[in-house]
Amino acid sequence: MQPGAVPLLLAAAVFLAAVPLNLAFLAAAPRAGPHDAPACARAAGCAPAVRGCAGRIARAQARSRARLAPVATAVQAGGAGTASPLVLYDSTLTQRQVEFSVEDRIKLAQMLDEFGMHYIEAGWPTVFPADRVFFVRARDELEPACFGKLVAMAPLPSAAAGPASTAETLLKTGAVNVGVAVNAASAQGDLGETLAATVQLLRADRADGRVVVHLHNAMHAYQNDAGAVAALIAAACKAGADVVLLVDTGSTATPWEVEAMTAHLQGAVQWGDTLLGVGCREQTELSVAATLYAARQGAGVLAGTVNGFGSCADLAVLIPVLQLKMGHALVSPAALAGLTSLSRAIDEVRVVLCRVCVCARAHVVHVCAVCVHSCV
């Protein structure tokens, strides 16, 4: 026998032994017709097995579209009809991980308005001079309908400083909607009186505008002293606040705890015309679920950011679930179809700002905390 013949004989034996198995597998495979695959697969001359797989995928997609068709039809007709109206409160522009330029904020405000956001938190003019510049330019450059959605925020002043200066600065911006933020965890002493006095000053002579109150650390404060939080909310409602937003700043509450708190406060406070809102944070990756639980218990204002920017609840996830799964007609079908484009546009602005404006300040290689990419 020639050298090297043994390996060749062994290889041939293995091949011949595998032939019956291959034939059995091909005989058992489902027969795919010429119309089971997309046109591109037939034109490319794909193997029958590949065309059969593509056909099964296409049929599964068709079944999925058929299941979603009744829901989409109900949304186009105006929602489920029984779900209470909800208000979207977007705070993408005020997240400070990236300092948006005035031009970028004007452009993003236009995009958020066209999408259908009801409130757009646009700046803290009493804290940041650039925000005062933004409101001056926005008043001239934005359409009145878009400018009418902007919210100018300020921290609640101390009792010693008095609310007059804060209210005056907010009103000088010309913003239609204004608001104050208070740390609910320090709900003691004359905090309720200071809040009520500030809201009353902002409310005076503002027939068309809205007054928003942020209660930061609201969930943590509620767990420690539910009565104090209820009293603080009652003071804001009585003073004329249009929205009281309960912010879980430290992401301390589970979705079912947020749901229980929302249900309790609905009955414990005389809300009148004031809307209860929630703003959940993402440190424990439960913000979307907690917001949905609150909406199920009657929260009328849902806060967040597009793409979850700033560790807030992701409106790009919340809106489709609320509209397609829970029957709330929040935005038009055309806007919902363009949600992916809005998400990408905002993310592109964020990444460009991170790489050009923030990372260019350093001349060493580091990891940027905003986009979690290695930048130079």
N, C-alpha and C positions, 0 to 999 in steps of 0.2 A: 504494500500500500504506500502511495506517495506521501511524503511529509506534508502535513497540513490537511490531509483528507479527513481526519477524524473530526476536527472542529466543524468542517463543512457539513459532514453527515449529521452531526448533532443538531446544527442549526436547521437543516432541512426537516429532521424529525419533529422538532418543536413547531415549525411552521405548519406541517401537515396535520399535527394533532390539534392545532388551533382552528383549522378550517371548519370542522363541524360546528364548533361553538359560535363562530362568526355567522355561519349560515343560519343557525337556529335563532340568533339574535335578530338578524335581518328579517326572518320570516315572522317573528313575533311583533316587530315594530308596526305601528299603525300606518295604514296606507294614506298618503297625503295626496289630495286631488290637486289639479293645476290651479284651482282658485283659492286654495287655503293660504297662500302666501301673498304678501303685497306685490305690487307690480315691479318694484325695484328688485325684489328677490327673484322673481321669475325672469326678469330681463338679464340678471347677472348669472343665470344658470346655476343657482344654488342646488345643493344636493337635496333629495326628497326629505331627508330627516330635518334639515334646516328649515325647509319651507313648511313642514308640518309644525315645527316649534313656533315659527312666526305666525302661522295661522291660529294656533291656540292662544298666543298672546293677544292677537287682534280680537278674537272672540271674547276673551276675558275683559279687554278694554271696553268692548261694546256693552257687555253686561253691566260693567261699572257705570258707564254713561247712562244706561237705562235706569239704574237704581237712583242716580242723582237727579234725573230729569224732573221728577215731581217736586223736589226741593227747590231746584233752580226756577221752575215755573212759579212756585209760591212766592219766591223772593221778587221776581220780576213783577208779580201782580201786587206787590206791596207788603210782603212779609206774611207771616202766619196769621196775622189779624188779631191774635190774642196776646202776643208778647207786648210788654210795656215798652215805650220808647226809651232809648238810651242815648246818652251824650258822650262823645269821644273827646277826651282831654289829652292833647299831645304836648309833651314837654321835651321834644327832641332838641330844640334850639337852645335850651338852657342847661344842657349837660356839659360840664366844664372839663371833661377829659381832653377835649380838643376845643380850642378857642376859635369858633367860626368867625370869619371876617364879616363885616357888615354886608358886603355884596353877597356872600354865600348865604347869610341868613335871610336876606330879602328873596333870593332865588328859592330857597327851601320853603319859606313861608308861602310863596306862590304855589309851589307844588303841593304842599299840605292842604292849602285851601281848595285847589282844584280837585284834589282827591275826595274831599268831603269832611275833613275834620271840623268839629264844632267849636272847640277852643284850641288855641295855639299859644302855649306859654312861651313868650318871646324874650324875656329879660328881667333883670333885677336892677332898675335904673338908680335906686338909692345906694347900691353897693358897687356897681361897675360903671365907670364913665362911658365905656364903649356901648353899653346898653342904652344910655341916654341918647347917644349919637344915632344908634339904630332906630329908635322910635321917631326921632326927628326926620330921618330920611324915609322911613317906612310910611309916614303920614303923607309924604309927597309922591313917593314912587309906587306904592301899592294901590290896587283898586280899593274903593271904599268897603266893598263887601269883605275883602281879605283883611284889611286893617281892622275891621269891626270884630274879627275873631281873635285878635292878639290880646294877650293878658300880660300886664305889667305887674310884677310881684315885688314885695318888700318884706323884710323881717319885721315882726311886731316890735315897736320901740318899747323901751322900759318905761315904767310909770314915771320915773324922774324926768326922762327926756320928753315925754308927752307925745301924743299921736299926731299933733298938728303938722310938724315938719315932715313926717313921713307921708302923710296924706297929701300935703302940698306938692312934694316932689313927684309923687305918682300922678297927680292930676296935671302937672305941668307937661308930662310926656304927651298928653292928648290921647292916651290910650282909652278906648271905649270900655274895656274891662280891666279891673285892677284887683289886687288881692294882697293879703298879708299871710305870713307863715309864723306859726307859734309852736313852741316845743310843748307838746301835751304832757310830757313826763314831768314838767315843772308846774302842773296845774294846781297852784295853791295861792293863797293870799289874794291880792287884787288883780290877778292875771285876767280873770273873766271880765272885770270892769274895764281894764285897759283895752282888751280885745273889743268889747262892745262899743267903747268910745271911738276907737279907730274905724270900725265898720260903719258907725253912724256918720262919721265925717266923710267917708268914701261914698256912702249911700246918698248923701244929700245932693239934690239937684242932678241926679243921674237916672233919668227916667228910662233911657235906652241901654245904659251900660249894665254890667254885671259885676258883683263883688264876690270874690272867691276867698275862702279861708282854708289854709293848709294846716292841718293838725299833724305835725311830725311826731314820730314815735307813738302814734295813737294806739296801736295794738298793745305795745308794751305797757303803756300807761293804763289801758283798760284792764289788763290782767292784774295790775297792782291795785287800782282803785277805779272801778267802773263808774261809781257815782260822780267822782270828780270830772271824768271825761264827759259824762252826760250833762253835767252842769255847764261845762265850757261850751259844749255844742249848743245848749239851750240859750246861752248868752249871745252866741253868734247869730242864731236864728231870730231871736227877739230883736236884735239890732238891725236886721234887714239883710243878712248875707244871702246870696242867691245859691251858693254852693259851699258845702263843708266837705272837704276832701280829707279822709282819714288815711294817712300815709304810714305804712309799715316800714319805717326808715331802716331798721336793723334786720328786717325779714325774720321777725321773732315768732310769728304766728303761722300755724298750719292752715290749709284751706278750710277745714271744718271749724277751726277756731274763728277764722274770719267770717265764715257763714253764720256762726252762732252770735258773734258780736253784732253783725249787721242786723240780724233778726231782732235782737234784744233792743238795740238803739232805735230801731224803727218804732217800737212801741213805748220806749221810755222817754222820748223827747217829743215835744210839740213842734213838728217840723214846719207846719204851715206851707208856704211856697218855696221853702229851702230844699234843695236837692242833696241827698246823701251820696257821696262819692268815695271811691277807694283808689289808692295808689300803692300797689304791692311791689316789693323789691325782689331781686333775683338771687340773693346770696345763697339760698338753699334750693334754687331751681324749681320753686313752687309758685312763682308770681302769677303765671298764666292761670294755673288751676285755682289759686286763691281768688283771683279776679272773677273767674267764671262762677265760683261758689257765691261770691257776693252779689253778682248780677242775678243769680237765681233767687236770692232773698230780697230783691227789690232795690239794690243800689242803682241809682239813676245816672251817675257819672263814673266813667271808667277811665283811669289815667294810665299812661304808658308812653313808650317811645317806639318809633319804627326800628325794627331789628333788635329791640331790647337795649338800645344804646343807653349807656349810663347805669346798667344793671337794673333797669326798670322792666315792667311787664311788656312783652313784645306785642305791639299792636298788629304787626304783620301776621301773627299767629292768632291773636284774639279775634280780630274782625272776621276772618272766614268762619271760625267756629261759631261765633255769635250769630252770624248771618245765615250760614248754611245748615248749621246743626240745631240752633236754638230759636230760629225764626225771627230774629230782630232785623228789620230793614234799616241798616245803618248808612250804607252808601249805595249808589246806583250800581246796577250790574256791570256797566262799562267801567266804573271806577274799581270795582272788585277785580275785574279781569286785568286791570293795569296795576294791581298791587305789587306784582313782581318787579315791574319797571320802577315804581317808586322806591322799593326796597333797595334795588341795585343802585339807583341814582344817589340816594342818601349815603350808602356805604362807600361809593366811589369818592364822594366829597370828603368823607371822613378819612379815608386812606390817603388821599392826595394831601390833605392838610397835615396828617401825621408825618408823612415822609418829607414834605417840603418845608413846613413851618416849624414843626417841633423838633424833628430829628436833625435838621440842619443846624440847630443851635449848638450841638455838641460835635466835637471833632474826633470822637472815639467810637468804636463799634460797641453797640449796646442793644438791649432788647426793649423795644418800645412798649409801654404798658397799655397803649390805646389799641393798637391793631395786633399786638403779640407777634410781630414779625421782627426779624433781625434787620436793623437799619444802620446806615452809616451816617 
